[in-house]
Amino acid sequence: MYRLVSKLVIYRNAGEDSILFRLADICQQFYTGGYIKENLITEIYIEINRLLDIATCYGFDKNLWHNYLAFILAMSENPFTLVSEKTGANEGTVNIFAKSDFLIFKQLFDYDFFEIENKLGINCFSVILDYKAVVKSGHISNKSVSGKVQELSVAIENAADEGQIYNIVTGFYKKYGVGKFGLNKAFRVSYNKDTGEVLAPITSTGDMVLDDIIGYEAQKKKLVENTEAFLNGKAANNVLLFGDAGTGKSTSIKAVLNMYYSRGLRMIEVFKHEFKDLSRIIAEIKNRNYRFIIYMDDLSFEEFEIEYKYLKAVIEGGLETKPENVLIYATSNRRHLIRETWSDRSDMSQDELHRSDTMQEKLSLAARFGVSIGFYKPSQQEYFNIVKELAKKHPGIKLPYEQLCLEANKWELSHGGISGRTAQQFINYLAGVAEG
């Protein structure tokens, strides 16, 4: 294995500390005889443990060795893979190196660990080659990544030669993309000092859809229309969803991500204290073949907070224009985002001559969102309708409509008032009682 891995060119960026290179070094020790048996077994178990961690995180199953090799191919970002992401297979001298690497991967797929296991008296390789994973929910493992990587793994298993693997892998890149942006839906700010990367994948995302939000049809339609325009390369606006708490603002944005992920939409969650990193975030994503929504939840600022200045500069006003593949979607309970006082609206103040200028500066942030969508607290009848529709999704809830409304009314009086969130919490309670 060591001789194979050492000849990789394009996919060499897996790293010397990767499972692949570490196992290759272990195999080198084994076949040269320069090892102490107990120490080598320990090294093997360490790498098997790392492999199981990856398999658990992404929900891999069956042949974990093949899944891992396919994962390397799917995640490797280099000039060859990034070009293939946009255009698929290409003509060029680089294909000589690519096909040479794919021949190596074919040999790695077919690698026989029997001699190592037999001589060392272990069976861990046999176990990972026929692994039966515990079934997990989508909130634990990233099913989207798992499905794609296993699809690639099976295709390579059935490939006859490096030429077929070349077509399989480049086709995969064109269809799904490459690296963390190709395989994952959502990301958070997590600076990696070794690579300089600012973003890390969120591997556990919810499966909400817009139909989960009862009512608010006009608001959802407006959000979808703007997102459709963005994905189609047409003019689109940054969006501010504002209004009462618990009305579905955040859920709507997350549902839009699930709706359009297959069309290349990705989402980056950024919190207020991370606004200083916005320029670096945009620099990391601006040349990728995806559409990114920077998502800011519960956005609001107190008088003394100045982070909004970073946001204003990014949205509109800096020398470098915001890339055409980036939009900002934010939610807030405040229409104007920044807390105002009555003194803001007067030019007569002890500490500032022109306080109205301060007010205009604060209002200008909300004005930079081209689309503002209001989500307001439902009426009582609308609240009852939400409860009724949500109850239909739980066959165990058998209360008559009148009693359902009566209990829902009691619930909201002691649980924060009328809202879609309160309705959902009430239904969760009833469903739990029914199942119990």
Protein Blocks (a to p, Z undefined) as FASTA:
>chain_A
ZZmmmmpcklmmnojkbmklmmmmmmmmmmnopacfklmmmmmmmmmmmmmmmmmmnopa
hjlklmmmmmmmmmmccfklmmmmmnopaedfklmmmmmmmmmmmmmmmpcfklmmmmno
paklmmmmmccdddddfklpcfklmmmmmmmmmmmmmpmblmlmmmmmmmmmmmnogajk
lmpmbdcddddfknopabdcdfbdcfbdfklpggjklmmmmmmmmmmmmmnopacddddd
eddehiopmmmmmmmmmmmmmnopacddddfklmmmmmmmmmmmmmpccdcddddehiac
dfklcklmmmmmmmnopfbdcdfkbccddddfbfnlpacdfklmpcbdfkbfblmlmmmm
mmmmmmmpmbacddddddfklmmmmmmmmmmmmmklccdfklmmmmmmmmmmmnopaafk
lmmmmmmmmmmmmmZZ
